Amino acid sequence: LTPDQLAAMRITREIDERNRPMTDEELEAIFPPEGYELVKPPASYQPL
Amino acid sequence: MSGKKVRLPPEVNRIIYVRNLPYKITAEELYDIFGKYGPIRQIRKGNAPDTRGTAFVVYEDIYDAKNAVDHLSGFHVAGRYLVVLYYN
């Protein structure tokens, strides 16, 4: 493994950790308990 | 949006906090403005006197969130300039 491959691997591992899917409970815990409402996606919304 | 192998500063994360939104902004408008940058996991809109005009937008991918923040800061919506920050 060359040094830059090693570095790329480390970045990937770190990004994957920060990008791992969050459960609803984790999301729930992050936000302030009141004052906010969930916005229902419009029927026309297709994720890219 | 393919994930680029570039290092991301620590404050970058998938949840962005938006201020200065028009009070009567609709779900369609929110998803239209923020959906351009990537799939959205969830949007929460402020509905209390002290949270009105603000929202949280959660992206599925951290690079999309970064892309949104980079492009949307100062975006002009209905006479207001959006303030877009990472929420942590």
Backbone of each chain as nested JSON, in Angstrom:
{
  "chains": [
    {"id": "A", "residues": [
      {"number": 1, "name": "LEU", "atoms": {"N": [0.831, -1.186, 0.0], "CA": [0.0, 0.0, 0.0], "C": [0.877, 1.251, 0.0]}},
      {"number": 2, "name": "THR", "atoms": {"N": [0.647, 2.119, -0.941], "CA": [1.464, 3.341, -0.96], "C": [0.874, 4.303, 0.091]}},
      {"number": 3, "name": "PRO", "atoms": {"N": [1.698, 5.246, 0.535], "CA": [1.216, 6.175, 1.571], "C": [-0.092, 6.846, 1.169]}},
      {"number": 4, "name": "ASP", "atoms": {"N": [-0.205, 7.279, -0.099], "CA": [-1.443, 8.028, -0.396], "C": [-2.633, 7.07, -0.466]}},
      {"number": 5, "name": "GLN", "atoms": {"N": [-2.397, 5.785, -0.82], "CA": [-3.528, 4.85, -0.762], "C": [-3.968, 4.679, 0.682]}},
      {"number": 6, "name": "LEU", "atoms": {"N": [-2.959, 4.655, 1.567], "CA": [-3.264, 4.506, 2.989], "C": [-4.101, 5.701, 3.461]}},
      {"number": 7, "name": "ALA", "atoms": {"N": [-3.662, 6.885, 3.062], "CA": [-4.364, 8.103, 3.488], "C": [-5.791, 8.076, 2.957]}},
      {"number": 8, "name": "ALA", "atoms": {"N": [-5.948, 7.672, 1.684], "CA": [-7.29, 7.666, 1.08], "C": [-8.174, 6.692, 1.847]}},
      {"number": 9, "name": "MET", "atoms": {"N": [-7.575, 5.547, 2.245], "CA": [-8.366, 4.547, 2.964], "C": [-8.83, 5.113, 4.308]}},
      {"number": 10, "name": "ARG", "atoms": {"N": [-7.884, 5.843, 4.952], "CA": [-8.24, 6.385, 6.271], "C": [-9.377, 7.406, 6.115]}},
      {"number": 11, "name": "ILE", "atoms": {"N": [-9.273, 8.24, 5.059], "CA": [-10.326, 9.245, 4.844], "C": [-11.644, 8.528, 4.597]}},
      {"number": 12, "name": "THR", "atoms": {"N": [-11.592, 7.486, 3.762], "CA": [-12.833, 6.773, 3.438], "C": [-13.455, 6.205, 4.697]}},
      {"number": 13, "name": "ARG", "atoms": {"N": [-12.59, 5.583, 5.55], "CA": [-13.14, 4.963, 6.756], "C": [-13.781, 6.045, 7.63]}},
      {"number": 14, "name": "GLU", "atoms": {"N": [-13.103, 7.199, 7.731], "CA": [-13.626, 8.259, 8.604], "C": [-14.932, 8.8, 8.033]}},
      {"number": 15, "name": "ILE", "atoms": {"N": [-14.961, 9.015, 6.717], "CA": [-16.179, 9.548, 6.093], "C": [-17.299, 8.53, 6.246]}},
      {"number": 16, "name": "ASP", "atoms": {"N": [-16.977, 7.242, 6.042], "CA": [-18.047, 6.245, 6.152], "C": [-18.625, 6.258, 7.558]}},
      {"number": 17, "name": "GLU", "atoms": {"N": [-17.735, 6.482, 8.526], "CA": [-18.229, 6.514, 9.906], "C": [-19.18, 7.723, 10.07]}},
      {"number": 18, "name": "ARG", "atoms": {"N": [-18.774, 8.86, 9.523], "CA": [-19.628, 10.058, 9.688], "C": [-20.854, 9.962, 8.796]}},
      {"number": 19, "name": "ASN", "atoms": {"N": [-20.819, 9.068, 7.856], "CA": [-21.916, 8.968, 6.904], "C": [-22.796, 7.758, 7.155]}},
      {"number": 20, "name": "ARG", "atoms": {"N": [-22.54, 7.066, 8.275], "CA": [-23.317, 5.82, 8.451], "C": [-24.777, 6.208, 8.698]}},
      {"number": 21, "name": "PRO", "atoms": {"N": [-25.701, 5.414, 8.184], "CA": [-27.11, 5.812, 8.259], "C": [-27.533, 6.004, 9.706]}},
      {"number": 22, "name": "MET", "atoms": {"N": [-28.315, 7.043, 9.935], "CA": [-28.768, 7.34, 11.302], "C": [-30.157, 6.768, 11.485]}},
      {"number": 23, "name": "THR", "atoms": {"N": [-30.401, 6.189, 12.653], "CA": [-31.767, 5.678, 12.908], "C": [-32.652, 6.871, 13.283]}},
      {"number": 24, "name": "ASP", "atoms": {"N": [-33.964, 6.622, 13.219], "CA": [-34.896, 7.705, 13.557], "C": [-34.691, 8.144, 14.995]}},
      {"number": 25, "name": "GLU", "atoms": {"N": [-34.405, 7.161, 15.867], "CA": [-34.241, 7.522, 17.286], "C": [-33.06, 8.476, 17.432]}},
      {"number": 26, "name": "GLU", "atoms": {"N": [-31.967, 8.178, 16.702], "CA": [-30.787, 9.053, 16.825], "C": [-31.149, 10.468, 16.373]}},
      {"number": 27, "name": "LEU", "atoms": {"N": [-31.925, 10.515, 15.274], "CA": [-32.322, 11.84, 14.765], "C": [-33.187, 12.547, 15.799]}},
      {"number": 28, "name": "GLU", "atoms": {"N": [-34.155, 11.789, 16.333], "CA": [-35.096, 12.348, 17.32], "C": [-34.309, 12.985, 18.455]}},
      {"number": 29, "name": "ALA", "atoms": {"N": [-33.208, 12.309, 18.867], "CA": [-32.48, 12.768, 20.055], "C": [-31.729, 14.063, 19.761]}},
      {"number": 30, "name": "ILE", "atoms": {"N": [-31.411, 14.286, 18.473], "CA": [-30.563, 15.444, 18.144], "C": [-31.357, 16.735, 18.198]}},
      {"number": 31, "name": "PHE", "atoms": {"N": [-32.628, 16.65, 17.775], "CA": [-33.378, 17.905, 17.592], "C": [-34.001, 18.376, 18.895]}},
      {"number": 32, "name": "PRO", "atoms": {"N": [-34.259, 19.702, 19.003], "CA": [-34.964, 20.219, 20.171], "C": [-36.349, 19.554, 20.256]}},
      {"number": 33, "name": "PRO", "atoms": {"N": [-36.802, 19.203, 21.495], "CA": [-38.035, 18.426, 21.617], "C": [-39.257, 19.124, 21.053]}},
      {"number": 34, "name": "GLU", "atoms": {"N": [-39.39, 20.436, 21.313], "CA": [-40.609, 21.039, 20.719], "C": [-40.215, 22.193, 19.805]}},
      {"number": 35, "name": "GLY", "atoms": {"N": [-41.236, 22.796, 19.225], "CA": [-41.014, 23.983, 18.396], "C": [-40.801, 23.633, 16.936]}},
      {"number": 36, "name": "TYR", "atoms": {"N": [-40.736, 22.292, 16.635], "CA": [-40.503, 21.928, 15.233], "C": [-41.466, 20.839, 14.814]}},
      {"number": 37, "name": "GLU", "atoms": {"N": [-41.87, 20.871, 13.55], "CA": [-42.763, 19.82, 13.047], "C": [-42.107, 19.183, 11.825]}},
      {"number": 38, "name": "LEU", "atoms": {"N": [-42.385, 17.906, 11.645], "CA": [-41.841, 17.179, 10.505], "C": [-42.564, 17.657, 9.238]}},
      {"number": 39, "name": "VAL", "atoms": {"N": [-41.798, 17.926, 8.171], "CA": [-42.419, 18.386, 6.923], "C": [-42.621, 17.157, 6.044]}},
      {"number": 40, "name": "LYS", "atoms": {"N": [-43.862, 16.906, 5.643], "CA": [-44.138, 15.715, 4.833], "C": [-43.646, 15.987, 3.404]}},
      {"number": 41, "name": "PRO", "atoms": {"N": [-42.852, 15.067, 2.845], "CA": [-42.383, 15.305, 1.472], "C": [-43.572, 15.396, 0.52]}},
      {"number": 42, "name": "PRO", "atoms": {"N": [-43.544, 16.332, -0.42], "CA": [-44.654, 16.421, -1.391], "C": [-44.701, 15.179, -2.258]}},
      {"number": 43, "name": "ALA", "atoms": {"N": [-45.875, 14.849, -2.753], "CA": [-46.041, 13.617, -3.546], "C": [-45.073, 13.638, -4.724]}},
      {"number": 44, "name": "SER", "atoms": {"N": [-44.804, 14.855, -5.235], "CA": [-43.985, 14.931, -6.462], "C": [-42.503, 14.737, -6.152]}},
      {"number": 45, "name": "TYR", "atoms": {"N": [-42.13, 14.572, -4.88], "CA": [-40.693, 14.565, -4.545], "C": [-40.083, 13.207, -4.876]}},
      {"number": 46, "name": "GLN", "atoms": {"N": [-39.104, 13.195, -5.821], "CA": [-38.321, 11.954, -6.015], "C": [-36.879, 12.267, -5.655]}},
      {"number": 47, "name": "PRO", "atoms": {"N": [-36.322, 11.545, -4.677], "CA": [-34.909, 11.794, -4.357], "C": [-34.061, 11.658, -5.606]}},
      {"number": 48, "name": "LEU", "atoms": {"N": [-33.002, 12.414, -5.707], "CA": [-32.16, 12.422, -6.936], "C": [-31.575, 11.058, -7.173]}}
    ]},
    {"id": "B", "residues": [
      {"number": 1, "name": "MET", "atoms": {"N": [-24.554, 12.147, -6.618], "CA": [-23.357, 12.877, -6.161], "C": [-22.373, 11.816, -5.67]}},
      {"number": 2, "name": "SER", "atoms": {"N": [-21.252, 11.618, -6.384], "CA": [-20.327, 10.578, -5.922], "C": [-19.523, 11.163, -4.761]}},
      {"number": 3, "name": "GLY", "atoms": {"N": [-19.203, 10.314, -3.789], "CA": [-18.465, 10.805, -2.63], "C": [-17.04, 11.069, -3.039]}},
      {"number": 4, "name": "LYS", "atoms": {"N": [-16.558, 12.277, -2.822], "CA": [-15.179, 12.556, -3.248], "C": [-14.267, 12.16, -2.102]}},
      {"number": 5, "name": "LYS", "atoms": {"N": [-13.013, 11.78, -2.428], "CA": [-12.101, 11.359, -1.356], "C": [-11.385, 12.587, -0.838]}},
      {"number": 6, "name": "VAL", "atoms": {"N": [-12.143, 13.581, -0.371], "CA": [-11.456, 14.773, 0.131], "C": [-11.802, 14.874, 1.615]}},
      {"number": 7, "name": "ARG", "atoms": {"N": [-10.867, 15.385, 2.365], "CA": [-11.059, 15.456, 3.803], "C": [-12.12, 16.506, 4.128]}},
      {"number": 8, "name": "LEU", "atoms": {"N": [-13.001, 16.218, 5.059], "CA": [-14.04, 17.191, 5.397], "C": [-13.734, 17.768, 6.768]}},
      {"number": 9, "name": "PRO", "atoms": {"N": [-13.838, 19.092, 6.91], "CA": [-13.615, 19.672, 8.234], "C": [-14.594, 19.087, 9.245]}},
      {"number": 10, "name": "PRO", "atoms": {"N": [-14.205, 19.102, 10.533], "CA": [-15.022, 18.435, 11.555], "C": [-16.447, 18.964, 11.649]}},
      {"number": 11, "name": "GLU", "atoms": {"N": [-16.646, 20.267, 11.379], "CA": [-18.011, 20.789, 11.628], "C": [-18.98, 20.358, 10.524]}},
      {"number": 12, "name": "VAL", "atoms": {"N": [-18.439, 19.839, 9.408], "CA": [-19.352, 19.447, 8.321], "C": [-20.145, 18.223, 8.768]}},
      {"number": 13, "name": "ASN", "atoms": {"N": [-21.451, 18.284, 8.701], "CA": [-22.219, 17.048, 8.94], "C": [-23.511, 17.113, 8.147]}},
      {"number": 14, "name": "ARG", "atoms": {"N": [-24.33, 16.09, 8.254], "CA": [-25.46, 15.976, 7.328], "C": [-26.657, 16.832, 7.713]}},
      {"number": 15, "name": "ILE", "atoms": {"N": [-26.601, 17.425, 8.917], "CA": [-27.767, 18.206, 9.325], "C": [-27.437, 19.684, 9.173]}},
      {"number": 16, "name": "ILE", "atoms": {"N": [-28.272, 20.395, 8.417], "CA": [-28.018, 21.834, 8.31], "C": [-29.187, 22.593, 8.919]}},
      {"number": 17, "name": "TYR", "atoms": {"N": [-28.843, 23.707, 9.509], "CA": [-29.825, 24.566, 10.197], "C": [-30.01, 25.805, 9.336]}},
      {"number": 18, "name": "VAL", "atoms": {"N": [-31.259, 26.101, 9.01], "CA": [-31.539, 27.213, 8.095], "C": [-32.335, 28.284, 8.83]}},
      {"number": 19, "name": "ARG", "atoms": {"N": [-31.913, 29.538, 8.648], "CA": [-32.663, 30.65, 9.276], "C": [-33.102, 31.615, 8.185]}},
      {"number": 20, "name": "ASN", "atoms": {"N": [-34.056, 32.507, 8.535], "CA": [-34.504, 33.53, 7.601], "C": [-35.404, 32.99, 6.498]}},
      {"number": 21, "name": "LEU", "atoms": {"N": [-36.087, 31.888, 6.784], "CA": [-37.033, 31.357, 5.785], "C": [-38.342, 32.146, 5.886]}},
      {"number": 22, "name": "PRO", "atoms": {"N": [-39.026, 32.312, 4.753], "CA": [-40.364, 32.93, 4.838], "C": [-41.282, 32.054, 5.696]}},
      {"number": 23, "name": "TYR", "atoms": {"N": [-42.115, 32.669, 6.536], "CA": [-42.932, 31.886, 7.474], "C": [-43.856, 30.908, 6.758]}},
      {"number": 24, "name": "LYS", "atoms": {"N": [-44.346, 31.336, 5.587], "CA": [-45.368, 30.485, 4.957], "C": [-44.754, 29.589, 3.881]}},
      {"number": 25, "name": "ILE", "atoms": {"N": [-43.462, 29.261, 4.016], "CA": [-42.824, 28.423, 2.978], "C": [-43.471, 27.033, 3.001]}},
      {"number": 26, "name": "THR", "atoms": {"N": [-43.696, 26.461, 1.837], "CA": [-44.435, 25.18, 1.778], "C": [-43.449, 24.018, 1.683]}},
      {"number": 27, "name": "ALA", "atoms": {"N": [-43.982, 22.804, 1.899], "CA": [-43.16, 21.585, 1.786], "C": [-42.551, 21.511, 0.377]}},
      {"number": 28, "name": "GLU", "atoms": {"N": [-43.385, 21.835, -0.626], "CA": [-42.88, 21.74, -2.015], "C": [-41.67, 22.658, -2.179]}},
      {"number": 29, "name": "GLU", "atoms": {"N": [-41.796, 23.911, -1.659], "CA": [-40.695, 24.865, -1.845], "C": [-39.453, 24.39, -1.089]}},
      {"number": 30, "name": "LEU", "atoms": {"N": [-39.655, 23.889, 0.13], "CA": [-38.505, 23.423, 0.911], "C": [-37.796, 22.287, 0.181]}},
      {"number": 31, "name": "TYR", "atoms": {"N": [-38.597, 21.307, -0.285], "CA": [-37.982, 20.164, -0.957], "C": [-37.393, 20.598, -2.298]}},
      {"number": 32, "name": "ASP", "atoms": {"N": [-37.968, 21.644, -2.903], "CA": [-37.438, 22.093, -4.193], "C": [-36.067, 22.75, -3.993]}},
      {"number": 33, "name": "ILE", "atoms": {"N": [-35.994, 23.637, -2.986], "CA": [-34.736, 24.369, -2.767], "C": [-33.64, 23.413, -2.304]}},
      {"number": 34, "name": "PHE", "atoms": {"N": [-33.972, 22.559, -1.31], "CA": [-32.917, 21.723, -0.714], "C": [-32.74, 20.391, -1.435]}},
      {"number": 35, "name": "GLY", "atoms": {"N": [-33.77, 19.961, -2.172], "CA": [-33.669, 18.657, -2.828], "C": [-32.705, 18.656, -3.999]}},
      {"number": 36, "name": "LYS", "atoms": {"N": [-32.355, 19.842, -4.477], "CA": [-31.457, 19.916, -5.651], "C": [-30.077, 19.335, -5.335]}},
      {"number": 37, "name": "TYR", "atoms": {"N": [-29.72, 19.264, -4.057], "CA": [-28.333, 18.91, -3.715], "C": [-28.185, 17.449, -3.363]}},
      {"number": 38, "name": "GLY", "atoms": {"N": [-29.315, 16.74, -3.261], "CA": [-29.188, 15.317, -2.965], "C": [-30.401, 14.839, -2.188]}},
      {"number": 39, "name": "PRO", "atoms": {"N": [-30.501, 13.499, -2.039], "CA": [-31.675, 12.953, -1.35], "C": [-31.767, 13.476, 0.081]}},
      {"number": 40, "name": "ILE", "atoms": {"N": [-32.984, 13.818, 0.469], "CA": [-33.201, 14.401, 1.799], "C": [-33.767, 13.327, 2.721]}},
      {"number": 41, "name": "ARG", "atoms": {"N": [-33.185, 13.198, 3.893], "CA": [-33.658, 12.215, 4.854], "C": [-34.881, 12.773, 5.575]}},
      {"number": 42, "name": "GLN", "atoms": {"N": [-34.816, 14.054, 5.918], "CA": [-35.918, 14.603, 6.715], "C": [-35.803, 16.128, 6.751]}},
      {"number": 43, "name": "ILE", "atoms": {"N": [-36.955, 16.811, 6.84], "CA": [-36.933, 18.267, 7.062], "C": [-37.869, 18.561, 8.232]}},
      {"number": 44, "name": "ARG", "atoms": {"N": [-37.395, 19.387, 9.15], "CA": [-38.261, 19.826, 10.259], "C": [-38.381, 21.338, 10.207]}},
      {"number": 45, "name": "LYS", "atoms": {"N": [-39.603, 21.843, 10.278], "CA": [-39.829, 23.289, 10.16], "C": [-40.265, 23.839, 11.501]}},
      {"number": 46, "name": "GLY", "atoms": {"N": [-39.769, 25.01, 11.847], "CA": [-40.132, 25.63, 13.131], "C": [-41.587, 26.061, 13.103]}},
      {"number": 47, "name": "ASN", "atoms": {"N": [-42.344, 25.744, 14.186], "CA": [-43.769, 26.139, 14.21], "C": [-44.121, 26.882, 15.492]}},
      {"number": 48, "name": "ALA", "atoms": {"N": [-43.11, 27.27, 16.233], "CA": [-43.394, 28.026, 17.464], "C": [-42.944, 29.47, 17.227]}},
      {"number": 49, "name": "PRO", "atoms": {"N": [-43.484, 30.416, 18.027], "CA": [-43.103, 31.814, 17.804], "C": [-41.598, 32.026, 17.714]}},
      {"number": 50, "name": "ASP", "atoms": {"N": [-40.829, 31.273, 18.565], "CA": [-39.379, 31.531, 18.558], "C": [-38.647, 30.665, 17.53]}},
      {"number": 51, "name": "THR", "atoms": {"N": [-39.348, 29.722, 16.872], "CA": [-38.613, 28.895, 15.9], "C": [-39.132, 29.118, 14.48]}},
      {"number": 52, "name": "ARG", "atoms": {"N": [-40.135, 29.979, 14.355], "CA": [-40.688, 30.191, 13.006], "C": [-39.623, 30.795, 12.105]}},
      {"number": 53, "name": "GLY", "atoms": {"N": [-39.603, 30.383, 10.843], "CA": [-38.622, 30.942, 9.909], "C": [-37.3, 30.195, 9.949]}},
      {"number": 54, "name": "THR", "atoms": {"N": [-37.292, 29.118, 10.797], "CA": [-36.053, 28.316, 10.805], "C": [-36.432, 26.872, 10.463]}},
      {"number": 55, "name": "ALA", "atoms": {"N": [-35.443, 26.074, 10.064], "CA": [-35.724, 24.664, 9.74], "C": [-34.44, 23.856, 9.857]}},
      {"number": 56, "name": "PHE", "atoms": {"N": [-34.619, 22.545, 10.028], "CA": [-33.484, 21.615, 9.986], "C": [-33.676, 20.774, 8.739]}},
      {"number": 57, "name": "VAL", "atoms": {"N": [-32.584, 20.62, 7.957], "CA": [-32.665, 19.759, 6.774], "C": [-31.617, 18.668, 6.938]}},
      {"number": 58, "name": "VAL", "atoms": {"N": [-32.049, 17.403, 6.894], "CA": [-31.128, 16.281, 7.074], "C": [-30.933, 15.609, 5.718]}},
      {"number": 59, "name": "TYR", "atoms": {"N": [-29.667, 15.565, 5.281], "CA": [-29.363, 14.896, 4.012], "C": [-28.928, 13.456, 4.278]}},
      {"number": 60, "name": "GLU", "atoms": {"N": [-29.071, 12.625, 3.265], "CA": [-28.611, 11.242, 3.409], "C": [-27.086, 11.198, 3.374]}},
      {"number": 61, "name": "ASP", "atoms": {"N": [-26.488, 12.108, 2.574], "CA": [-25.04, 12.011, 2.346], "C": [-24.354, 13.312, 2.766]}},
      {"number": 62, "name": "ILE", "atoms": {"N": [-23.219, 13.148, 3.451], "CA": [-22.531, 14.316, 4.025], "C": [-22.023, 15.262, 2.941]}},
      {"number": 63, "name": "TYR", "atoms": {"N": [-21.649, 14.706, 1.755], "CA": [-21.139, 15.592, 0.698], "C": [-22.283, 16.448, 0.127]}},
      {"number": 64, "name": "ASP", "atoms": {"N": [-23.492, 15.883, 0.1], "CA": [-24.626, 16.675, -0.398], "C": [-24.902, 17.839, 0.541]}},
      {"number": 65, "name": "ALA", "atoms": {"N": [-24.796, 17.567, 1.854], "CA": [-25.042, 18.644, 2.825], "C": [-24.008, 19.754, 2.628]}},
      {"number": 66, "name": "LYS", "atoms": {"N": [-22.754, 19.342, 2.426], "CA": [-21.7, 20.346, 2.235], "C": [-21.989, 21.147, 0.972]}},
      {"number": 67, "name": "ASN", "atoms": {"N": [-22.411, 20.441, -0.084], "CA": [-22.73, 21.098, -1.349], "C": [-23.852, 22.12, -1.148]}},
      {"number": 68, "name": "ALA", "atoms": {"N": [-24.854, 21.728, -0.366], "CA": [-25.996, 22.624, -0.137], "C": [-25.53, 23.868, 0.612]}},
      {"number": 69, "name": "VAL", "atoms": {"N": [-24.75, 23.666, 1.671], "CA": [-24.313, 24.819, 2.47], "C": [-23.462, 25.738, 1.603]}},
      {"number": 70, "name": "ASP", "atoms": {"N": [-22.551, 25.141, 0.811], "CA": [-21.667, 25.973, -0.022], "C": [-22.484, 26.815, -1.007]}},
      {"number": 71, "name": "HIS", "atoms": {"N": [-23.594, 26.238, -1.529], "CA": [-24.338, 26.943, -2.573], "C": [-25.472, 27.807, -2.038]}},
      {"number": 72, "name": "LEU", "atoms": {"N": [-26.008, 27.439, -0.884], "CA": [-27.241, 28.103, -0.457], "C": [-27.015, 29.291, 0.482]}},
      {"number": 73, "name": "SER", "atoms": {"N": [-25.79, 29.443, 0.963], "CA": [-25.598, 30.583, 1.867], "C": [-25.904, 31.864, 1.086]}},
      {"number": 74, "name": "GLY", "atoms": {"N": [-26.815, 32.656, 1.622], "CA": [-27.141, 33.913, 0.951], "C": [-28.148, 33.751, -0.17]}},
      {"number": 75, "name": "PHE", "atoms": {"N": [-28.727, 32.54, -0.304], "CA": [-29.744, 32.301, -1.349], "C": [-30.933, 33.206, -1.067]}},
      {"number": 76, "name": "HIS", "atoms": {"N": [-31.479, 33.749, -2.126], "CA": [-32.515, 34.767, -1.984], "C": [-33.888, 34.13, -2.156]}},
      {"number": 77, "name": "VAL", "atoms": {"N": [-34.681, 34.119, -1.079], "CA": [-36.021, 33.534, -1.161], "C": [-37.019, 34.591, -0.707]}},
      {"number": 78, "name": "ALA", "atoms": {"N": [-37.927, 34.951, -1.573], "CA": [-39.03, 35.866, -1.239], "C": [-38.517, 37.065, -0.449]}},
      {"number": 79, "name": "GLY", "atoms": {"N": [-37.483, 37.703, -0.976], "CA": [-37.045, 38.946, -0.346], "C": [-36.174, 38.742, 0.876]}},
      {"number": 80, "name": "ARG", "atoms": {"N": [-35.775, 37.472, 1.154], "CA": [-34.931, 37.244, 2.342], "C": [-33.68, 36.496, 1.912]}},
      {"number": 81, "name": "TYR", "atoms": {"N": [-32.58, 36.711, 2.619], "CA": [-31.355, 35.952, 2.329], "C": [-31.244, 34.814, 3.333]}},
      {"number": 82, "name": "LEU", "atoms": {"N": [-31.159, 33.583, 2.812], "CA": [-31.106, 32.418, 3.706], "C": [-29.79, 32.385, 4.466]}},
      {"number": 83, "name": "VAL", "atoms": {"N": [-29.9, 32.019, 5.745], "CA": [-28.692, 31.752, 6.534], "C": [-28.632, 30.234, 6.673]}},
      {"number": 84, "name": "VAL", "atoms": {"N": [-27.526, 29.62, 6.235], "CA": [-27.433, 28.15, 6.234], "C": [-26.184, 27.736, 7.009]}},
      {"number": 85, "name": "LEU", "atoms": {"N": [-26.378, 26.928, 8.07], "CA": [-25.242, 26.542, 8.919], "C": [-25.294, 25.041, 9.176]}},
      {"number": 86, "name": "TYR", "atoms": {"N": [-24.161, 24.462, 9.56], "CA": [-24.171, 23.055, 9.995], "C": [-24.699, 23.023, 11.427]}},
      {"number": 87, "name": "TYR", "atoms": {"N": [-25.496, 22.002, 11.716], "CA": [-26.062, 21.912, 13.071], "C": [-25.286, 20.864, 13.842]}},
      {"number": 88, "name": "ASN", "atoms": {"N": [-24.61, 21.269, 14.908], "CA": [-23.997, 20.219, 15.752], "C": [-24.041, 20.591, 17.215]}}
    ]}
  ]
}
